[in-house]
Amino acid sequence: MLLFSPNWVFLYPGLALMAIGLVCGGALIVNPVSFHGLRFSLGTLVYCVTMVEVGFQAAWFALLAQAYVVQTGLMPVKRRLRLVDRVVTLERGILSGTLLVMLGMALLVHAMVLWADAGFGPLNVNQIVRIVIGSSLAISMGFQVVLSSFLLGTLRLGIRAKLAPEAGA
């Protein structure tokens, strides 16, 4: 079962995907990059952002899968997971997710100000799309952190499903 090795199946590939997306996208977020006669620009940046988002989802899925197998009693709690439990809390998830959403909204406002400065007319596509892509990534990841934190908190309740006594019994 994939749930018994979430680190190798989800976490490590997700972190690798995020790292590649962040390194390549970080270079492209400011300006296009030319390498051996090839020009990488906005299209490549979109795919880098996708790599970051998918890698982030995979890493969260690994954490949620670990919480699930511990909750159901399929695996014992490992010492490393106890450390993660202390660091990754519902409150910290809500706070960090909210900060990411706020960063994305600030970038959205910045893009709107640039558009207003241009009289709501044509914009420099290379400039505005980079801002909008960053805004979109921050907003989507922020909401994912908040929602996944609620699910993780639910999985960590430590309550196993029990049959409710029938009424009148």
C-alpha positions as CSV (number, residue, x, y, z in Angstrom):
1,M,0.0,0.0,0.0
2,L,1.2,3.5,-0.8
3,L,0.2,4.7,2.6
4,F,3.0,2.7,4.3
5,S,5.8,4.7,2.5
6,P,4.4,8.2,2.0
7,N,7.9,9.8,2.2
8,W,9.3,7.9,-0.7
9,V,6.1,8.0,-2.8
10,F,4.9,11.5,-2.1
11,L,7.2,13.6,0.1
12,Y,10.6,13.3,-1.5
13,P,9.3,13.5,-5.1
14,G,7.1,16.4,-4.1
15,L,10.0,18.3,-2.5
16,A,12.3,17.6,-5.5
17,L,9.6,18.9,-7.8
18,M,9.1,22.0,-5.7
19,A,12.9,22.6,-5.6
20,I,13.2,22.4,-9.4
21,G,10.2,24.6,-9.9
22,L,11.5,27.2,-7.4
23,V,15.0,27.3,-8.8
24,C,14.0,27.6,-12.4
25,G,11.0,29.8,-11.7
26,G,13.0,32.0,-9.4
27,A,15.3,32.7,-12.3
28,L,12.4,33.4,-14.6
29,I,10.2,35.5,-12.3
30,V,12.3,38.6,-13.0
31,N,13.3,38.3,-16.6
32,P,13.4,35.7,-19.4
33,V,16.5,33.5,-19.4
34,S,18.6,32.4,-22.4
35,F,20.6,29.2,-22.3
36,H,22.6,27.8,-25.2
37,G,20.4,29.7,-27.7
38,L,17.1,28.7,-26.1
39,R,15.0,31.5,-24.6
40,F,12.9,30.5,-21.5
41,S,10.1,33.0,-20.6
42,L,6.5,33.1,-19.5
43,G,5.5,29.7,-20.8
44,T,8.3,28.0,-18.8
45,L,7.5,30.1,-15.8
46,V,3.9,28.8,-15.8
47,Y,5.2,25.2,-15.8
48,C,7.6,26.0,-13.0
49,V,4.8,27.4,-10.9
50,T,2.8,24.2,-11.7
51,M,5.8,22.1,-10.5
52,V,5.9,24.1,-7.3
53,E,2.1,23.7,-6.7
54,V,2.0,19.9,-7.6
55,G,5.1,19.3,-5.4
56,F,3.5,21.2,-2.6
57,Q,0.4,19.1,-2.9
58,A,2.4,15.9,-2.9
59,A,4.3,17.0,0.3
60,W,1.0,17.8,2.1
61,F,-0.5,14.5,0.9
62,A,2.5,12.7,2.5
63,L,1.8,14.4,5.8
64,L,-1.9,13.7,5.6
65,A,-1.3,10.1,4.7
66,Q,1.0,9.7,7.7
67,A,-1.6,11.2,10.0
68,Y,-4.2,8.8,8.6
69,V,-2.2,5.6,9.0
70,V,-1.3,6.6,12.6
71,Q,-5.0,7.5,13.3
72,T,-6.3,4.2,12.0
73,G,-3.7,2.2,13.9
74,L,-2.1,0.8,10.7
75,M,1.3,2.1,11.8
76,P,2.8,3.3,15.1
77,V,3.8,6.9,15.7
78,K,7.4,7.4,14.7
79,R,9.7,9.8,16.6
80,R,10.2,12.0,13.5
81,L,6.4,12.3,13.1
82,R,6.0,13.5,16.7
83,L,8.4,16.4,15.8
84,V,6.4,17.2,12.7
85,D,3.2,17.1,14.9
86,R,4.7,19.7,17.2
87,V,5.9,22.0,14.3
88,V,2.9,21.6,11.9
89,T,-0.1,22.7,13.9
90,L,-3.5,23.9,13.0
91,E,-2.8,27.4,14.3
92,R,0.5,27.7,12.4
93,G,-1.1,26.3,9.3
94,I,-3.9,28.9,9.5
95,L,-1.4,31.7,10.2
96,S,1.1,30.7,7.4
97,G,-1.7,30.1,4.9
98,T,-3.3,33.4,5.7
99,L,0.0,35.2,5.2
100,L,0.5,33.5,1.8
101,V,-3.0,34.6,0.8
102,M,-2.3,38.1,2.0
103,L,1.0,38.1,0.0
104,G,-1.0,37.0,-3.1
105,M,-3.6,39.7,-2.5
106,A,-0.9,42.3,-2.1
107,L,0.6,41.2,-5.5
108,L,-2.9,41.4,-7.0
109,V,-3.3,45.0,-5.7
110,H,0.1,45.8,-7.1
111,A,-0.9,44.5,-10.5
112,M,-4.2,46.5,-10.3
113,V,-2.2,49.7,-9.4
114,L,0.0,49.1,-12.5
115,W,-3.0,48.6,-14.6
116,A,-4.6,51.8,-13.2
117,D,-1.4,53.7,-13.9
118,A,-1.7,52.6,-17.5
119,G,-5.2,54.0,-17.6
120,F,-6.7,50.5,-17.6
121,G,-5.3,50.0,-21.0
122,P,-2.6,47.8,-22.5
123,L,0.1,46.6,-20.2
124,N,3.7,45.3,-20.5
125,V,2.8,41.6,-20.7
126,N,6.2,40.5,-19.5
127,Q,5.9,42.6,-16.4
128,I,2.3,42.1,-15.4
129,V,2.0,38.3,-16.1
130,R,5.0,37.6,-13.8
131,I,3.2,39.5,-11.0
132,V,-0.1,37.8,-11.6
133,I,1.6,34.3,-11.7
134,G,3.2,35.0,-8.4
135,S,0.0,36.3,-7.0
136,S,-2.0,33.2,-8.2
137,L,0.6,30.8,-6.7
138,A,0.6,32.5,-3.3
139,I,-3.2,32.6,-3.1
140,S,-3.7,29.0,-4.1
141,M,-0.9,27.7,-1.9
142,G,-2.2,29.8,1.0
143,F,-5.7,28.3,0.7
144,Q,-4.3,24.8,0.4
145,V,-2.3,25.3,3.6
146,V,-5.3,26.5,5.5
147,L,-7.6,23.8,4.3
148,S,-5.1,21.0,4.6
149,S,-4.3,22.2,8.2
150,F,-8.0,21.7,9.1
151,L,-7.9,18.2,7.6
152,L,-4.7,17.4,9.4
153,G,-6.1,18.7,12.6
154,T,-9.1,16.5,12.1
155,L,-7.0,13.4,11.4
156,R,-5.0,14.1,14.6
157,L,-8.0,14.2,16.9
158,G,-7.2,10.6,18.0
159,I,-10.8,9.6,18.0
160,R,-11.6,6.3,16.2
161,A,-15.0,5.8,14.7
162,K,-17.4,3.9,17.1
163,L,-20.8,2.7,16.5
164,A,-23.3,5.0,18.2
165,P,-25.7,3.3,20.5
166,E,-29.1,2.9,19.0
167,A,-31.8,5.3,20.3
168,G,-33.9,3.7,23.0
169,A,-31.5,0.9,23.7
